[in-house]
Amino acid sequence: MFKHIFERIEGIGQYPLFSLLVFLTFFIGVGLWAYTLGKPYVAHMGQLPLDEQPTNPTTDAQPCK
């Protein structure tokens, strides 16, 4: 059923190519961003889940009762 509907749409073949290009652009952009991150920043972010003390007491404060 869908095959017959898609056959009647003109230019439908461009959408998969456009989707692939958007995906590749985003994927390459995120890869380049991750590659250019500094090692100190990556090490700091890697240690955040393991830190026992909050780094910013104003945002890590306990909620009011």
Secondary structure, DSSP 8 states (H G I E B T S, - for coil): -HHHHHHHSTTTTHHHHHHHHHHHHHHHHHHHHHHHS-HHHHHHHHHGGG-SS-S-TTTS-----
